């Protein structure tokens, strides 16, 4: 999609007409008209003003290969993030919240040492090895491991 096509699309999405876009961006109505017709390429300053008025990034408007605004794209989840979310779902809302609150109260380093059993030698949460046939362990108050078998 070209710069002009993206500007026009964003105008439609936001319910703006040419005159309103000109007012919001402080770009002359005639310049907005030339840009929309593809007769003019705006200066960097005008392109930035148009992007700001439309609520999109300049990168999105200027790069013809982008079909979505990268500034508003969903963040990519790393494998570790997905694993943590899956473990939190397995624990359930209340237990996951308790773990997070305890981590906040104790601090990350202390909570991590306790969960992994670095200080006591006994982990509260046991990480399953792939293919072991066991499910994720639950967090216990006493430090005992409550992992259930599949």
Secondary structure, 3 states (H helix, E strand, C coil): CCHHHHHHHHHHHHCCCHHHHHHHHCCCHHHHHHHHCCCCCCCHHHHHHHHHHHCCCHHHHHCCCCCCCHHHCCCCCCHHHHHHHHHHHHHCHHHHHHHHHHHHHHCHHHHHHHHHCCCCCCCCCCCCCCCCCECCCCCCCCCCCCCCEC
